Amino acid sequence: GEQKFAGVTYGIRDFRTSPLEAALVLKLGGKPDRVTIPVAKKADALFFLQAHAPTPNTWTPRGDEQPPEMYVYDIVYDDGSKVSFAQRYGVETAPWLTDRRPHGISKGALAWTAPAREAGKHAQLFSVQWNNPTPEKPIREIVLRLGRHGDWFGQPILLGVTAAELKGN
């Protein structure tokens, strides 16, 4: 049902009662390696409720090194043009389980957290906003795919997408 996370309403499946998966997860080194999500509407912004399941490899910033690109949303318009929205480690995405105190990331709000079954761990999800540079163009679909470093650092977990329009549009 509808639930609000970080001020954004998402339609979320109840994993306890839904016969379908509650989240989209890409498999590392296998299929599916991309998922297409139909949109068929105009939007001023898209909001993604997400995190990633890490591999044993962790990324630690060194100097001015840029964070790795974990996964990408390709926003495809009705006219076939597209814009890519990269999800970088620690910027737009972070691991869904943490042994630290949960906190926001530089371009994402901490949307949900709860103690995990593993002692001392916390589960966490993030809400990340993408502002549409051409809101007058209808969005046909969103393609979720692994980024340049996704196979190395983890699997994307997407629980919901919300298309938003400014009031008065």
N, C-alpha and C positions, 0 to 999 in steps of 0.2 A: 504494500500500500504506500500511500504518500507519507514521507517523513522529511523533516527539516533538519539539515546539517549545515552548520556555519551560515545560517540565514537563507539557505537555498532549499527549495522543495524538490525532492527527488522521488521518483516512483521506484520503490525497491521491492523485489520479490522476497517473501518470507521463506527462507531456506528450509524451515521446518515443515511447511505445508505445500510448497510449490513443487510440481513434478519437473520443472525446468531448473537449470542452474541459477543461482542467485548472483553470479558474477561472470564476467568474461575474463578468461585467463588464456594467454598464449603459451603454447608449449615450447620449451627450448629445444632446438634441434629437431623439431617434429612438426606435426600438423595439429591444429591450425597454427600457421605462422602469421596470419592476418585475419581480421574479422571486419566485415562490412556492416555498419549500422545505418539503416535507412532513417532519413530525417524528413525530407520533403516539406520544408517550411523556411521562412525567413527568420533570422535571429540577429539581434544586436550583439549577443554574447552567448557562449556555451560554457556550462559549468560541468566539470568532471569530478565524480566522487571516486577516489582511487588510492592506490598504494602499489607496492610491488613485493613479490616473494623473492627474497634474496637467494643467491647461490652462496657457496662458502667463500667466494671472492668478495672482498669488501674494498671500497674505494675510500682513500684518505687523501684530502687535498694536500698538494705539495707546492708551495710558493704560489704562483699565479696560474697554475694548471687549471684548465676548464673542466667542470664536472662532465662525466660521460653521459652520452645520450642513450637512455635506457629504452624508450619506446617513443613512437610518433603517432600523432593523430593527423591524417591527411583529410582536410575538410574539402569536399568536392562539391562544387556548385552545379546548378542545372546546366550551365553552358559548357561543362567539362573542365573548366579551370579549377585549380586547387591551391590551397595554402596549407603548409605543413606547420604543425605545432609540436615541437620536440619537448619531451619530458626528461629532464636531466636529474641525475642523482643528487638529492639534497636541495634542489631548486624547485622543481615542480612535483617530484615524487620522492618517497622515502620508504624504507622497509615497513611492512605492516606489523611486524613484531619488533619490539625494541626492549633492551634491558636498561635504557635510560628513562628519565622522566619524559613522557611525551610532550612535544612542543611543535609549533608551526615550522614550516620551511620557508625559505625566502620568497617564493612566489605561490605559496599555498597555505591555506588556513587549516589548522587542526580541526577536523570536522567531527570526529568521534574517537573515543578511547575507552578501554575497559581492561581490567586485569585479565591476563591470559591464563590458560591452564598451566602453562609452564611457570614454575616458581620464579618470582622476580621479574617476569616479562609483562609487557603491556601491548595490547593490540591497538592499532591506530589507523585512521583513514584521513585523507586530505581532500579538501575541496579546492579545485584550481579553476580559475577563470581565463577564458580566451575571448578577447574582444575582436569582433568581426570587422575587418577593414572595409568590407563592401556589404553592409547590412541590407542594401536594396536588392541584392541577388539572392534568390532562394538557394538553400543548401540541399543538395540531393542526398548526400550520405557522408558518413565519417568512416574512414578506414583506419583501424588500429593495427599497427604493425611494429615489429621490433626495430629498434634504432641500431646505430653502429656498434654499440657496446652492450646491447640487451642480452645476447647470449652469454656474456661473461658475468654480468652482475645480477641478473634476475628476470623474473617473469612479471609482466604487467597484470594488475588486478583492477578491473573496472566494474564498479557496482552500479553506477548510474550516470546518465547525461541529462542535463536540463538545458533546453533552448529558451532564452529569455529575450523579450522585446522591451524597449523603454516604454514607459507609460506614455500614452498619447500617440504612439505609432500604430 
